[in-house]
Amino acid sequence: MSTAIELRGVEKSFGITKVIQNINLTIAQGERHALIGPNGAGKSTTFNLISGYMRPTTGSILLRGEEIAGMKPFQINRRGLSRSFQVTNVFANMTVWENLRCAVLWATGHRYAFWKNVDNLPEVRERTAQILEDIHLTSRRDVPAGLLTYAEQRALEIGITIAGGANVILLDEPTAGMSHAETERAVTLIRRLTEGRTLLIVEHDMSVVFGLADRISVLVYGQIIASGTPDEIRGNPKVKEAYLGEEAA
């Protein structure tokens, strides 16, 4: 099976403090992989390194075999990797439709041109409508994104993340702050929208992690202490001691 993401000896230091220590991680194409660990373990830093928001101090990061460490986020995005953030990141004053259309415009090769009417681009309109339906927000298409419920905003952000057609998706705590029912709907949405894609997810809700991921890696103090299937992680004594505790039972 081909590799989507590979980290080789990746480290990140801030001054004398090592936040990430010699991470080696391989994620296969089409795999749903969860990165878990206690607060401060370095999960978001790892996401920032992979997506180009930080440069590793040492080590190599490969996207489908191509070195991307040190590239800018937009360069990595154009190579087929897209990510969401812990804090919802949408254009609050733009409608749901306009938020999605912005993402689709770039993905379909359209750039700013004052003489073009975006309403006259059928491929953009059709793609935007399809994503709107996929995230179940068709009835909210003309609502400003800032007026959506929290769960709806997270669904919109996932829609924006996949709108560019990326094959590798990074989701940073997509169900944080959701009710149990909202979480179940979000997991169903994520599972459906990432079908055939590679997913790397950071998530604190263990029911989400064990129900969604094919493989799980556990990060503690900047080091991966275990990687494996959900059953392997659930039964790993080091993981129980370091993080999961009774939740693994």
C-alpha positions in Angstrom: 0.0 0.0 0.0 1.4 3.5 -0.9 2.2 6.0 1.8 0.3 9.3 2.1 2.2 11.0 4.9 5.6 10.0 6.4 7.5 11.7 9.2 11.2 10.7 9.6 13.1 11.8 12.7 11.0 15.0 13.0 11.9 17.3 15.9 10.7 20.8 16.9 12.3 23.0 19.5 11.5 26.4 20.8 14.7 27.7 22.3 16.0 24.9 24.5 12.6 23.3 24.9 12.0 20.2 22.7 8.3 20.0 21.9 8.5 17.2 19.3 11.2 14.6 19.8 12.3 12.2 17.0 8.8 11.4 15.6 8.7 8.6 13.0 5.2 8.0 11.6 3.8 6.5 8.5 0.2 6.9 7.3 -1.0 4.8 4.4 -3.0 6.1 1.5 -6.7 5.9 2.3 -6.1 5.3 6.0 -8.0 7.0 8.8 -5.4 7.7 11.5 -6.0 9.3 14.9 -3.3 11.2 16.8 -4.2 11.2 20.5 -2.5 12.3 23.7 -2.9 14.5 26.8 -3.0 18.3 26.6 0.4 19.7 25.8 1.7 16.4 24.2 2.5 18.2 20.9 -0.5 17.1 18.7 -1.3 20.6 17.3 2.4 21.3 16.8 2.6 18.1 14.7 -0.3 19.2 12.6 1.3 22.6 12.1 4.6 20.9 11.0 2.8 18.7 8.5 0.7 21.5 7.1 3.5 24.0 6.8 2.6 26.4 9.6 5.8 25.5 11.3 9.2 24.4 10.1 10.7 21.3 11.8 14.0 21.9 13.6 15.3 18.6 12.1 13.8 15.7 10.2 11.9 15.0 7.0 8.1 15.2 6.2 6.9 13.5 3.0 3.6 13.9 1.3 3.2 11.0 -1.1 7.0 10.7 -1.3 7.6 14.4 -1.9 9.5 16.4 0.7 7.3 19.2 2.1 9.2 20.2 5.2 9.8 24.0 5.0 7.2 24.6 2.3 4.5 27.3 2.8 1.0 26.1 3.7 -0.5 27.2 0.3 2.2 25.2 -1.5 1.4 22.1 0.6 -2.3 22.6 0.0 -1.8 22.7 -3.8 -0.1 19.3 -3.5 -3.3 17.8 -2.1 -3.3 18.4 1.7 -6.0 20.4 3.5 -6.6 21.0 7.2 -9.1 22.4 9.6 -8.3 24.1 12.9 -9.3 23.7 16.6 -11.0 27.1 16.5 -13.7 27.4 13.8 -12.3 29.4 10.9 -15.0 30.6 8.5 -15.9 34.0 7.0 -18.7 35.0 9.5 -20.2 37.8 7.4 -20.3 35.7 4.2 -23.1 33.2 3.5 -22.7 29.5 3.7 -22.8 29.4 -0.1 -20.2 32.1 -0.4 -17.8 30.4 2.0 -17.9 27.2 0.1 -17.8 28.9 -3.3 -14.5 30.7 -2.3 -12.9 27.3 -1.7 -14.3 25.8 -4.9 -13.1 28.7 -7.0 -9.5 28.2 -6.1 -9.7 24.5 -6.5 -11.2 24.8 -10.0 -8.4 27.1 -11.2 -10.3 30.4 -11.1 -8.4 33.5 -9.9 -9.6 37.0 -9.2 -10.8 38.8 -12.3 -13.1 41.8 -12.0 -14.7 41.1 -15.4 -15.9 37.7 -14.5 -19.3 36.9 -12.9 -18.8 33.9 -10.6 -22.5 33.1 -11.0 -21.8 32.3 -14.6 -19.4 29.4 -13.8 -21.5 26.2 -14.0 -18.7 23.9 -12.7 -18.3 26.1 -9.6 -22.0 26.3 -9.0 -22.5 22.6 -9.3 -19.5 21.7 -7.1 -20.6 24.1 -4.4 -24.2 22.8 -4.5 -22.9 19.2 -4.2 -20.7 20.0 -1.1 -23.6 22.0 0.4 -25.8 18.9 0.1 -23.0 16.6 1.4 -22.7 18.6 4.6 -26.5 18.9 5.0 -26.6 22.7 4.9 -28.6 23.3 1.7 -31.5 24.8 3.7 -28.9 27.3 5.3 -27.2 28.3 2.1 -28.1 32.0 2.3 -27.5 32.4 6.0 -24.3 34.3 7.2 -21.9 31.7 8.5 -21.6 33.6 11.8 -25.3 32.9 12.5 -24.9 29.1 12.2 -24.9 26.9 15.3 -21.6 25.8 16.5 -22.1 22.3 15.0 -23.2 23.7 11.7 -20.1 25.9 11.6 -17.9 22.9 12.2 -19.7 21.1 9.4 -19.2 24.1 7.1 -15.5 24.1 7.9 -15.2 20.4 7.0 -17.0 21.2 3.8 -14.5 24.0 3.1 -11.6 21.6 3.9 -12.7 19.1 1.3 -13.9 21.6 -1.3 -10.4 21.9 -2.8 -10.5 18.2 -3.7 -7.5 17.3 -1.4 -6.8 13.7 -1.0 -5.2 14.1 2.4 -7.3 15.7 5.1 -6.2 16.9 8.6 -8.9 17.6 11.1 -8.0 19.2 14.4 -10.6 18.3 17.1 -13.6 18.5 14.8 -16.2 17.4 17.5 -14.9 19.6 20.4 -17.7 21.3 22.2 -20.5 19.2 20.6 -23.3 17.4 22.3 -23.5 13.6 22.0 -26.0 13.8 19.2 -24.0 16.4 17.3 -20.9 14.3 17.7 -22.6 11.3 16.2 -23.8 13.3 13.2 -20.3 14.8 12.8 -18.6 11.4 12.8 -21.1 10.1 10.2 -20.3 13.2 8.1 -16.5 12.8 8.4 -16.7 9.1 7.6 -18.7 9.7 4.5 -16.7 12.7 3.2 -13.3 11.1 3.8 -14.2 7.9 2.0 -11.3 7.1 -0.3 -9.2 9.9 1.2 -6.5 9.8 3.8 -7.5 11.3 7.2 -5.3 12.3 10.1 -7.4 13.5 13.0 -6.6 14.9 16.5 -9.5 14.2 18.8 -10.0 13.9 22.6 -13.3 12.0 22.5 -12.3 8.4 22.7 -15.6 7.1 21.4 -14.9 9.1 18.2 -11.3 7.9 18.0 -12.0 4.2 18.5 -15.1 4.3 16.3 -13.5 6.2 13.3 -9.8 5.4 13.1 -8.2 2.4 11.3 -5.0 3.1 13.3 -4.1 5.3 16.3 -0.8 6.9 17.4 -0.3 8.1 21.0 1.8 11.2 21.6 3.1 11.9 25.1 5.6 14.6 25.9 6.4 15.0 22.2 7.1 11.4 21.6 5.0 8.6 20.0 4.8 5.9 22.6 2.6 3.5 20.6 1.0 3.1 17.1 -1.5 0.4 16.2 -5.1 -0.7 15.6 -7.8 0.5 18.0 -7.7 -3.0 19.7 -3.9 -2.9 20.0 -4.0 0.6 21.5 -6.9 -0.2 23.8 -4.9 -3.1 25.2 -1.5 -1.4 25.4 -0.4 -1.0 29.1 1.9 1.9 28.3 -1.0 3.8 26.7 -3.3 3.1 29.6 -0.7 4.3 32.1 0.2 7.4 30.1 -3.2 8.6 28.8 -6.3 6.5 28.4 -6.7 5.1 31.9 -10.1 3.6 32.5 -11.4 5.0 29.1 -9.5 2.2 27.4 -11.4 -0.5 29.3 
